[in-house]
């Protein structure tokens, strides 16, 4: 009886081939990772800006109430984000209470690294004609940008 010998044509990948594939993947990750991180930060900043604009709209709507409109101080009502991105509320004026009913202020947070360490504020002011203006004192349009005012 003859024993049949198996042919060794299907050996798999060599170590050199595997090292080359891993090296190519490492180069691709090294090139693409910074782009991905910039994309993620830009998306977070857009989400924060949308959240602040939505919150400013809530403040505008709350100012349509007669008792809220008359309670806005001459200096303006201010809602400030702390250095960690959490919205602070005094809860003392009718505007604070009305806004807190509509939006739970503790749930409004900034998550982008661009706003970390800054303290933007949403400010509602009323003029002598009773027209309410809502603005932000430290709006940032792009990652790495400088804060500036924005009116809603």
C-alpha positions as CSV (number, residue, x, y, z in Angstrom):
1,X,0.0,0.0,0.0
2,X,1.2,3.3,-0.9
3,X,0.7,6.1,1.4
4,X,-0.7,9.2,-0.2
5,X,1.3,12.3,0.5
6,X,-0.6,15.5,1.1
7,X,0.5,18.4,-1.1
8,X,1.6,21.5,0.8
9,X,0.3,24.0,-1.6
10,X,-2.0,25.7,0.9
11,X,0.3,27.0,3.6
12,X,-1.3,30.3,4.4
13,X,0.3,33.7,4.8
14,X,4.0,34.1,5.6
15,X,5.1,36.2,8.5
16,X,6.5,38.9,6.2
17,X,3.2,39.3,4.5
18,X,1.4,39.7,7.8
19,X,3.9,42.3,9.0
20,X,3.5,44.3,5.7
21,X,-0.3,44.3,6.1
22,X,0.0,45.5,9.8
23,X,2.4,48.2,8.7
24,X,0.1,49.5,6.0
25,X,-2.8,49.5,8.5
26,X,-0.7,51.5,11.0
27,X,0.1,54.1,8.4
28,X,-3.5,54.5,7.4
29,X,-4.6,54.9,11.0
30,X,-1.9,57.4,11.6
31,X,-3.1,59.5,8.7
32,X,-6.8,59.2,9.2
33,X,-7.1,59.4,13.0
34,X,-6.4,63.2,13.2
35,X,-9.0,63.9,10.5
36,X,-11.5,61.7,12.4
37,X,-10.9,63.6,15.7
38,X,-11.3,66.9,14.0
39,X,-14.6,65.7,12.4
40,X,-15.9,64.5,15.9
41,X,-15.0,67.9,17.5
42,X,-16.7,69.8,14.7
43,X,-19.8,67.7,15.1
44,X,-19.8,68.3,18.9
45,X,-19.4,72.0,18.4
46,X,-22.3,72.1,16.0
47,X,-24.4,70.2,18.4
48,X,-23.5,72.6,21.2
49,X,-24.3,75.6,19.0
50,X,-27.6,74.1,18.0
51,X,-28.4,73.4,21.7
52,X,-27.6,77.0,22.7
53,X,-29.7,78.4,19.8
54,X,-32.6,76.1,20.8
55,X,-32.2,77.3,24.4
56,X,-32.2,80.9,23.3
57,X,-35.5,80.2,21.4
58,X,-37.0,78.8,24.6
59,X,-36.0,82.0,26.4
60,X,-37.6,84.1,23.7
61,X,-40.8,82.1,23.9
62,X,-40.8,82.3,27.7
63,X,-40.5,86.1,27.4
64,X,-43.9,86.3,25.6
65,X,-45.6,85.6,28.9
66,X,-46.7,88.9,30.5
67,X,-45.5,88.2,34.0
68,X,-42.2,86.9,32.7
69,X,-41.6,89.9,30.4
70,X,-42.1,92.4,33.2
71,X,-39.7,90.5,35.5
72,X,-36.6,90.9,33.3
73,X,-34.2,93.2,35.1
74,X,-32.8,96.3,33.3
75,X,-29.4,94.7,33.1
76,X,-30.9,91.6,31.5
77,X,-31.5,88.0,32.6
78,X,-28.4,85.8,32.3
79,X,-28.1,82.1,31.9
80,X,-24.4,81.1,32.1
81,X,-22.6,77.9,31.3
82,X,-19.9,77.0,33.8
83,X,-16.4,75.8,32.8
84,X,-17.6,72.2,32.6
85,X,-20.4,73.1,30.1
86,X,-23.3,72.9,32.6
87,X,-26.0,75.6,32.5
88,X,-26.4,77.5,35.7
89,X,-29.7,78.9,36.8
90,X,-30.5,81.2,39.8
91,X,-34.2,80.1,39.8
92,X,-35.2,83.4,41.3
93,X,-37.0,85.3,38.5
94,X,-40.2,84.4,36.7
95,X,-38.1,83.9,33.6
96,X,-35.9,81.4,35.3
97,X,-38.9,79.5,36.5
98,X,-40.7,79.6,33.2
99,X,-37.6,78.4,31.3
100,X,-37.0,75.6,33.8
101,X,-40.6,74.4,33.2
102,X,-40.0,74.1,29.5
103,X,-36.5,72.8,29.5
104,X,-34.8,71.2,32.5
105,X,-31.9,73.5,32.8
106,X,-29.8,70.8,34.4
107,X,-30.0,68.8,31.2
108,X,-28.6,71.5,29.0
109,X,-24.8,70.8,28.7
110,X,-22.0,71.7,26.3
111,X,-19.9,68.7,25.3
112,X,-17.4,70.0,22.8
113,X,-13.8,70.6,23.8
114,X,-14.0,74.0,22.1
115,X,-16.3,75.4,24.9
116,X,-14.4,73.7,27.7
117,X,-13.0,76.4,30.0
118,X,-15.2,79.1,28.5
119,X,-18.3,80.5,30.2
120,X,-20.7,81.5,27.5
121,X,-24.0,83.2,28.6
122,X,-27.4,83.5,27.0
123,X,-28.6,87.0,27.9
124,X,-32.2,88.2,27.5
125,X,-32.6,92.0,27.6
126,X,-35.7,94.2,27.2
127,X,-35.7,97.7,25.8
128,X,-38.0,100.6,26.6
129,X,-40.5,99.5,24.0
130,X,-40.8,96.1,25.6
131,X,-38.9,94.3,22.8
132,X,-36.9,91.4,24.1
133,X,-33.5,90.6,22.6
134,X,-31.7,87.3,23.2
135,X,-28.0,87.0,22.6
136,X,-24.9,84.9,23.4
137,X,-21.8,86.7,24.6
138,X,-19.2,84.0,23.7
139,X,-20.4,82.2,20.5
140,X,-17.7,80.1,18.7
141,X,-18.4,79.2,15.0
142,X,-15.5,76.7,14.4
143,X,-13.1,74.6,16.5
144,X,-10.2,76.8,17.5
145,X,-12.2,80.0,16.8
146,X,-12.4,83.0,19.1
147,X,-15.5,83.6,21.1
148,X,-17.7,86.5,19.9
149,X,-21.2,87.8,20.4
150,X,-24.2,86.4,18.5
151,X,-27.8,87.7,18.5
152,X,-30.7,85.2,18.0
